[in-house]
Amino acid sequence: MEDLIAHYGLIAIALGSGIEGEPFALAGGVLAHRHWLPPYAAVLAAILGSFMVDQMWFLLSRNFRQSRVVQAVIHRPAFRRSLALIERNPARFVLMFRFAYGLRAVTAVAVGCSRMPLRRFLPINLLAATLWGSIFTTLGYALGPALEQAVAHVGYALTALSIAVSGLVIFLLIRRRHS
């Protein structure tokens, strides 16, 4: 397992941080805490993944703004409200949207559809990705032992629950068969 993590862990953290976000940055911190990855490399992977994917969404939405798919999203009321919020304070929005769990791709598309120029988005996106990646990877590093214990306890609880449910199903099937 350590060999797989040593070879592919940083790539997984970068891709996962860009697509899914926090769980992968936290995992990078935990892996660094266990000395399976260098801490600076785990932080850098989270930052780069987050930065690159948000940059990609920005550029795609900017370049395909007139496509039917993007136009359908733009005309939704919630998207219009988000776009108005972006236009009022674009720098603050770019710095903060990364911390809104589950909204990263949508908000990067929204920023790409806004009037914010690429030359302004790029450095703010880099700063936001650096803050985000550093915070969540460091949290994973600092909370590594506690996170590992929590995952272990959840695993034990799920195992016990599945055994109990399986036992109940078997009991009910046997009882039904003898009735």
Summary of the structure (lengths in Angstrom):
residues: 179
radius of gyration: 21.7
end to end distance: 50.0
largest distance: 75.0
contacts: 554
relative contact order: 0.14
helix: 84%
strand: 0%
